[in-house]
Amino acid sequence: MKSFPKALQSKLDQRLSNQSLRSLPLSRKGVDFASNDYLGFAQSELIFNQAHQLLIDANIKVNGATGSRLLSGNHSLYLQAEAVMAQFHLSEAALIFNSGYDANVGFFSSVPQRQDIILFDELCHASIRDGIQMSKAKSYKYIHNDSEDLERLLQKFQSEGEEFEIYIATESVFSMDGDTPEIENLIALSQQYSARLVVDEAHALGVFGPQGQGLFQELNQHDKVFARIITFGKGLGCHGAAVLGSQLLKDYLVNFARSFIYTTGLSPHSVATIIVAYQQLEMQSTAIEQLRHNIQYFNQQKNLLSLKPLFVRSISAIQSAIIPGNEKVKACALALQEKGFDVKPILSPTVPEGQERLRICIHSYNSEAEIASLLELLTAFVF
């Protein structure tokens, strides 16, 4: 066998030298401030048992989908789940994908056409950017959450007078910073320039809205969005994703989104878990309220401890403390882990060099004592 390619070895060596080589860690024990399981649904024995019972009641005793949804994999639970989420999210239709990555890649690689233009926030998730790269449309990034820079681009391309669609791509909660865009300005600009707004609500589902419907529904702006991408691996604690939009958009994606067409569907158990998780969202407002209380308490405590300048401003479950340098942020995370707190460092190149951070995730099941202890330790390590 030939030796490993030199170019690939060189890239690995470079990652090793700058402290950014990734590996697959086992789950750490400790107080969870790392996972995206905001409501604890991934750990819910009730959801596990109810999903199993749903399969028994439906007499579904298979382990896999057996094929793509266009062949043999479109079992009846898919139709039930899509109806449930369309109703819950006040959307005309919903289409389930295998993951948030698949949903974003499928949408952005197929919907914008060659003559169209995509304007995307510079901090959009890798799945959005990868989908855009696969698209034949032209794309331009605008400064993060900067409505003026977005309008500059809208004016530039609107003035060309050609017939094309403009898509604005953003997230309601950004996965690394935990911040949110100026939604009223986004809506106003999309309407003023006849652009189609596409929003990834992955980290808003289960966090915003009286029943965790998401940020745009909480603000009653959902009907002004062309497509919402929601994922179930965060607030719902399970797996999969969906695109919410019109029935025509759903029909189009079924016919042209390659990440939907050419893959085996989710197993019946995965889809049953999605259905039960949505039922629990409607029933467990206490967990959502507790999560919001914990986010508020975290922000109060970091202000009391003079840690506010360290953090990106956020009202979401994601709180990022900027600690520049891969080596420094890894050492800080390790020190917290040794004290019993599961906190992960985010290194460059995942984030830009100089923006390395501790990404602290708040959950409904974190206690005030745990939050206060974590922040007190962080104060000791940083200052």
C-alpha positions in Angstrom: 0.0 0.0 0.0 1.2 3.5 -0.8 2.1 5.9 2.0 -0.4 8.5 3.1 -0.5 11.4 0.7 2.0 14.1 1.6 -0.4 17.0 1.1 -2.9 15.5 3.5 -0.2 14.7 6.1 1.0 18.3 5.8 -2.5 19.6 6.6 -2.7 17.3 9.6 0.7 18.4 10.8 -0.3 22.0 10.5 -3.4 21.4 12.6 -1.3 19.7 15.2 1.3 22.5 15.4 -1.4 25.2 15.9 -3.3 23.2 18.6 -6.4 22.8 16.3 -6.2 19.1 15.4 -9.7 17.6 16.0 -10.3 14.2 17.5 -13.4 12.3 18.7 -13.7 12.5 22.5 -15.9 10.3 24.5 -18.7 12.0 26.4 -17.3 13.6 29.6 -18.9 13.3 32.9 -19.7 16.5 34.8 -22.3 19.2 34.9 -23.5 19.6 31.3 -22.7 23.1 29.9 -21.7 21.7 26.5 -24.6 19.9 24.8 -27.4 21.4 22.7 -30.0 19.4 24.7 -31.5 22.6 26.0 -34.7 21.1 27.5 -33.3 17.7 28.5 -35.4 15.9 25.9 -32.5 13.7 24.8 -32.4 12.3 28.3 -36.2 11.9 28.7 -37.2 8.4 29.5 -40.8 9.5 29.0 -40.1 10.5 25.4 -38.2 7.2 24.8 -41.0 5.1 26.2 -43.8 7.0 24.4 -42.0 6.8 21.0 -41.6 3.0 21.5 -45.3 2.8 22.4 -46.3 4.8 19.3 -44.5 2.2 17.1 -46.2 -0.7 18.9 -49.7 1.0 18.5 -49.0 1.6 14.8 -47.8 -2.1 14.5 -44.5 -0.9 13.0 -41.8 -3.4 13.8 -39.0 -2.5 11.5 -35.6 -1.1 12.3 -34.9 1.0 9.2 -36.6 3.0 6.5 -35.4 0.4 3.8 -34.8 3.1 1.2 -35.2 6.7 0.2 -38.6 8.3 0.7 -39.1 8.2 -3.1 -38.7 4.5 -3.1 -39.6 2.3 -0.1 -38.8 4.6 2.8 -41.9 6.9 3.1 -43.6 5.2 6.0 -46.8 6.5 7.4 -45.2 8.2 10.4 -43.5 10.7 8.1 -46.8 12.0 7.0 -48.0 12.3 10.6 -44.9 14.1 11.7 -44.9 16.6 8.8 -48.6 17.3 9.6 -47.8 17.8 13.3 -45.0 20.3 12.6 -46.8 22.2 9.9 -49.6 22.8 12.3 -47.3 23.6 15.2 -45.3 26.0 13.2 -48.2 27.6 11.4 -46.7 26.6 8.0 -48.5 25.4 4.9 -46.2 22.4 4.6 -43.1 20.7 6.1 -40.5 18.4 4.6 -38.3 16.2 6.8 -34.6 15.8 6.0 -32.2 13.4 7.7 -30.2 16.3 9.4 -29.9 20.0 9.5 -26.9 19.8 7.3 -28.9 17.8 4.7 -31.7 20.4 4.9 -29.5 23.4 4.3 -27.4 21.8 1.6 -30.6 20.5 -0.1 -32.3 23.9 0.0 -29.5 26.2 -1.0 -28.0 23.9 -3.7 -31.3 23.5 -5.5 -33.6 26.4 -4.9 -31.6 29.5 -6.0 -31.1 29.3 -9.7 -28.2 30.3 -11.9 -29.5 33.9 -12.5 -30.3 34.4 -8.8 -28.4 36.1 -6.0 -27.8 34.9 -2.4 -26.9 37.4 0.3 -25.8 35.6 3.4 -24.7 36.6 6.9 -20.9 36.1 7.1 -21.4 33.9 10.2 -23.9 31.6 8.7 -23.4 27.9 9.6 -21.1 25.7 7.5 -24.1 23.7 6.1 -25.6 26.9 4.7 -22.3 27.9 3.2 -21.7 24.5 1.7 -25.1 24.5 0.1 -24.5 27.9 -1.3 -21.1 26.7 -2.8 -23.0 23.9 -4.5 -25.6 26.3 -6.0 -25.2 27.8 -9.4 -26.4 31.2 -8.1 -24.0 34.1 -7.3 -23.5 34.7 -3.6 -22.2 37.6 -1.5 -21.7 37.8 2.3 -22.7 40.8 4.4 -21.2 41.9 7.7 -22.7 39.9 10.6 -26.1 41.3 11.7 -25.4 44.5 9.8 -28.6 45.7 8.2 -26.9 48.7 6.5 -24.4 46.4 4.8 -27.2 44.1 3.7 -29.1 47.0 2.3 -26.0 48.2 0.4 -25.9 44.9 -1.4 -29.7 44.8 -2.0 -29.4 48.3 -3.6 -26.5 47.2 -5.7 -28.2 44.2 -7.2 -31.7 45.6 -7.3 -30.5 48.4 -9.6 -29.2 46.1 -12.3 -32.8 45.7 -13.5 -32.5 42.1 -14.5 -35.1 39.4 -13.7 -33.8 37.3 -10.9 -34.6 36.3 -7.3 -32.7 37.6 -4.3 -32.4 35.3 -1.3 -31.4 36.6 2.1 -29.9 33.8 4.3 -29.5 34.1 8.0 -30.0 32.4 11.4 -32.4 33.3 14.1 -29.8 32.2 16.7 -26.2 31.9 15.5 -24.6 28.7 16.6 -21.2 30.0 17.8 -22.1 33.5 19.1 -25.6 32.8 20.3 -26.8 36.2 19.2 -29.8 37.1 17.0 -30.3 39.4 13.9 -32.3 42.6 13.8 -35.4 40.8 12.7 -37.7 43.8 12.1 -35.0 45.3 9.9 -34.6 42.0 8.0 -38.3 41.7 7.4 -38.5 45.4 6.2 -35.6 45.0 3.9 -36.8 41.8 2.4 -40.2 43.4 1.7 -38.8 46.6 0.4 -36.5 44.9 -2.1 -38.8 41.9 -2.9 -36.2 39.5 -1.6 -36.9 36.0 -0.2 -35.9 35.5 3.4 -34.5 32.1 4.5 -33.9 31.6 8.2 -32.2 28.7 10.0 -34.0 28.3 13.4 -32.0 25.4 14.6 -31.0 26.9 17.9 -34.3 28.7 18.5 -36.6 25.7 18.4 -37.5 24.8 22.0 -36.0 28.1 23.3 -38.1 31.0 22.0 -41.9 31.2 21.8 -44.5 30.2 24.5 -44.2 26.5 23.4 -40.7 26.7 21.9 -42.0 27.4 18.4 -38.9 29.5 17.4 -38.0 33.2 17.4 -39.9 34.2 14.2 -43.1 32.7 15.5 -42.6 34.3 18.9 -42.4 37.7 17.1 -45.3 36.7 14.8 -43.1 37.2 11.7 -43.1 33.6 10.5 -45.5 34.4 7.6 -43.1 36.8 6.1 -40.4 34.2 5.7 -40.0 32.2 2.4 -38.4 29.2 4.2 -37.6 28.2 7.8 -35.1 25.4 8.4 -35.6 23.7 11.8 -33.5 20.9 13.3 -34.4 18.4 16.0 -31.0 17.6 17.4 -31.0 20.6 19.7 -34.1 21.6 21.6 -36.1 18.5 20.6 -33.3 16.2 21.7 -33.7 13.8 18.8 -32.5 13.6 15.1 -33.5 15.1 11.8 -34.6 18.4 10.4 -37.3 20.0 8.3 -37.9 22.8 5.8 -41.0 24.8 6.5 -42.7 26.7 3.7 -45.4 26.5 1.0 -46.7 23.3 -0.5 -45.0 24.4 -3.8 -41.7 24.7 -2.1 -42.1 21.2 -0.6 -43.0 19.8 -4.0 -39.9 21.5 -5.5 -37.6 20.1 -2.9 -39.0 16.6 -3.3 -38.1 16.8 -7.0 -34.8 18.7 -6.9 -33.1 18.6 -3.5 -30.4 15.9 -4.0 -29.7 15.5 -0.2 -33.4 14.5 0.1 -33.7 12.4 -3.0 -30.5 10.3 -2.8 -30.5 9.1 0.8 -32.2 6.4 2.9 -34.9 8.0 5.0 -34.9 8.2 8.8 -36.0 5.1 10.6 -39.5 4.8 12.0 -38.2 5.1 15.5 -36.5 8.4 14.7 -39.7 9.8 13.2 -41.8 8.5 16.1 -39.4 10.3 18.5 -39.9 13.6 16.6 -43.7 13.3 16.9 -43.5 12.6 20.7 -41.0 15.4 21.2 -43.4 17.9 19.6 -46.2 16.6 21.8 -43.9 17.3 24.8 -43.2 20.8 23.6 -46.9 21.5 23.8 -47.2 20.0 27.2 -44.0 20.9 29.0 -44.0 24.7 29.2 -42.3 24.4 32.7 -39.1 23.2 31.1 -39.1 26.1 28.6 -39.8 28.6 31.4 -37.0 27.1 33.5 -34.6 27.4 30.6 -35.5 31.1 30.1 -35.0 31.7 33.9 -31.6 30.0 33.8 -30.5 32.1 30.8 -31.6 35.3 32.6 -29.8 34.2 35.8 -26.6 33.4 33.8 -26.6 36.9 32.3 -27.3 38.5 35.7 -24.5 36.5 37.4 -21.9 37.3 34.6 -22.7 41.0 35.0 -22.3 40.8 38.8 -18.9 39.2 38.4 -17.8 41.8 35.8 -17.6 39.1 33.1 -19.9 40.9 30.7 -17.0 42.2 28.5 -15.7 38.7 28.0 -19.0 37.4 26.5 -20.8 37.9 23.2 -24.1 39.6 23.9 -26.8 36.8 23.9 -30.3 36.2 25.2 -30.2 32.6 23.9 -29.1 29.4 25.4 -25.7 29.8 23.8 -23.2 32.0 25.8 -19.8 32.4 24.3 -16.8 33.7 26.3 -14.1 34.9 24.0 -10.6 33.7 25.1 -8.2 34.2 22.2 -5.7 31.5 21.3 -6.2 27.8 20.9 -3.8 26.9 23.6 -5.2 29.3 26.1 -8.9 28.4 25.6 -8.1 24.7 25.7 -6.3 25.2 29.0 -9.2 27.1 30.4 -11.7 24.4 29.3 -9.6 21.7 30.8 -9.4 23.6 34.1 -13.2 23.8 34.3 -13.6 20.2 33.3 -11.2 19.1 36.1 -13.6 21.0 38.5 -16.5 18.9 37.3 -18.0 21.2 34.5 -18.4 19.9 31.0 -17.5 23.0 29.0 -16.0 22.8 25.5 -13.5 25.1 23.8 -14.2 26.2 20.2 -10.9 26.6 18.3 -9.8 28.2 15.1 -10.4 27.5 12.3 -13.9 26.6 13.4 -14.1 30.3 14.4 -11.8 33.0 13.1 -8.3 33.2 14.7 -8.5 35.5 17.7 -12.2 34.6 18.3 -11.6 31.3 20.1 -14.1 30.8 22.8 -15.7 28.7 25.5 -19.1 27.9 24.2 -21.3 27.5 27.2 -24.8 26.0 26.7 -27.5 26.7 29.3 -30.2 24.0 30.0 -33.5 23.8 31.8 -31.9 21.2 34.1 -28.9 23.4 35.2 -29.3 24.7 38.7 -28.6 28.3 39.9 -25.8 26.9 42.1 -24.1 25.2 39.1 -24.4 28.4 37.0 -22.9 30.5 39.8 -20.1 28.1 40.5 -19.1 27.9 36.8 -19.0 31.6 36.5 -17.0 32.1 39.7 -14.5 29.5 38.5 -14.3 31.3 35.1 -13.5 34.5 36.9 -10.7 32.9 38.8 -9.2 31.4 35.6 -9.5 34.4 33.4 -8.5 37.3 35.7 
